[in-house]
Amino acid sequence: METYLTMGQLAELLAISKHQIRYNEEKGLLSPAFIDANGYHKYGIDQVYQLANILLMRSLGVSTAQITKFMTNQDNVWAEQTLKETLQATEEKIQQLVVAKKKIEALLPEIEQKEERYLSLPERNLRKVYSYPLMESMNIAAFFKAFKNTKSNQPMLFESLYYLVCDQQMDVYVEDPLAKDKQLKAGDYVVKRVWVEEEAELLEAVARFKQETNFPSLGVSEVIIKEEAYSSILMNNKLLYELQGFISMKG
């Protein structure tokens, strides 16, 4: 009577694939009881329990390196310490997933937004971080240095940048509740989203936006350009901007 299992039988017994058995053998975590004359790997009761332990630890998130140590140092003290470390790592992963979930939830409405709409926006305080001539391209190295000096708590990827044209120069701002460099009024705004590849396209879009909102009854004057850097990761070669115009209704 056959007292050993083939790889296929062991896989069926533990409801896994033969690939998983081979993987654990390649990593040195599991060895067959013997290999027969035909080259088939055979497994006994010891290997069944050994593999069951490996699968249990994997399901708990224990790393391959830690499992390897466990197979050669099977004592309660080491096992307890390993499980505590694994628990801490698991809790950190959970926090990372919670953060990722919040970012996804923030991005989804961006995708669903209409290209043009009317919004009621709160008062916003802005702090100037950089300026450059309107007819020149931004010096990215100088801008990066200026941005670092703002001591922002967020990486630039997650920071909304505001651009305002003033005296033939482009002023760049970030939101800061304590800043007094520029204050955007609370109220109703007409908002248009544009995707651009080059700065010249942005200036053309601003000019069109001014024409489209040039109605005496609306009273839109200053165009606020808001760069949605965070949402721009959805496109490879384009940046997303919001053109905002405060609506001052006139009789």
Secondary structure, 3 states (H helix, E strand, C coil): CCCCECHHHHHHHCCCCHHHHHHHHHCCCCCCCEECCCCCEEECHHHHHHHHHHHHHHHCCCCHHHHHHHHHCCCHHHHHHHHHHHHHHHHHHHHHHHHHHHHHHHHHHHHHCCCEEEEEECCEEEEEEEEEECCCCCCHHHHHHHHHCCCCCCCHHHCCEEEEEECCEEEEEEECCCCCCEEECCEEEEEEEEEECCHHHHHHHHHHHHHHCCCCCCCCCCEEEEECCCHHHHCCCCEEEEEEEECCCCC
